[in-house]
Amino acid sequence: MNGEVPFVPDERDRRLMLAVEGGLPLEVRPYHALAERLGWMPEEVFERLARLRSTGVIRRIAAAPNHYALGYVANGMSVWDVDDEYVDDIGRWLAEQGEVSHCYRRPRALPLWHYNLFAMFHARERVEVERAVASAAALLAARFPEAVRAHEVLFSSRILKKTGVRLHF
């Protein structure tokens, strides 16, 4: 340990985290609406959320669109067997692609599962996802020769989860 005291959220932080776990209010000024709901000043909501983010208690605040409702019904998780030396660079590149909503690294489960990088592609039809993944694979092969050993696409058959983490204090 480096001698730093870890940040511990207080009761007001917990109230705020519980208030946002289901999403921000769908309002023009969501943070102000949240502050009103909590009976706080908007500045306190901003300051507490900033501190929770800077200390790593909250990793990010982002939109989580329902791709199905938007017409993007072909959702394919591309799985990649990538040389560990290049996985961060390749992951960053994949995450920047317009069809990709999220990309993350996971440990391999050898000998059955050798994939260590996952990127979720969305499109209106499966052929579009397959085309986008194939294009990404070709570009990666040119940019990182021999770093990408294999890839596959696993298509969603139903929505399993569309919520964030639920807290239990």
Buried (B, 14 or more C-beta within 10 A) or exposed (E): EEEEEEEEBEEEBEBBBBBBEEEEBEEEEBBBBBBBEBEBEBEEBEEBBEBBEEEEBBEEEEEEEEBBEEEBBBBBBBBBBBEEEBBEBBBEBBEEBEBBBEBEBEEEEEEEEBBBBBBBBBBEEBEBBBBBBEEBBEEBEEEBEEBBEEBEBEEBEEEEEEEEEEEEE
